[in-house]
Amino acid sequence: MIASVRGEVGAVGGTWAVVVVGGVGLRLLCTPATAATLRVGSDASLYTSLVVRQDSLTLFGFADSDERDCFELVQTATGVGPKLAQAIVSVLSPDELRAAIAAENLALLCKVPGIGRRGAQRLVIELKDKVGVLAAASATARTVPAEPLWREQVRLGLEGLGWSSRDAE
């Protein structure tokens, strides 16, 4: 599995980008929002999901790991393939998707092209238990330390040199 790619952006389209990694241009299918943030010639780092089918290997790129995790989660539901999963994460942010499934908001899920009322009900039924686990994992990943690591190291170093805690702060 290819978890992420980092390299120079070689080309960008509405829903795809080419990232040159080690001299090889990898074409990634992206959400329009992700593709809009990329500029040809600039460096990019994208989280990826490799979808292996009998006749193709398709690499999907995402701006953050939370979006990628939602993409992979919705594919576990019956009748949701990678194209529909990409449409879901293109229309709904990860937080909106989790909230819609948890609150059984079928109207919001039906805003995604390709999802009707029955499809939205199926998503809610099959993913309701799984979104709680995903939300907890993403909240843990987004936890920011109270102060930067370097600040703590400098404070401890100054205290080690004999400064008082107040003066080191």
Beta strands, then each sheet from edge to edge (+ up, - down):
strand 1: 4-12
strand 2: 16-21
strand 3: 24-30
strand 4: 43-53
strand 5: 56-62
sheet 1: 1+ 2- 3+ 5+ 4- 1+
end
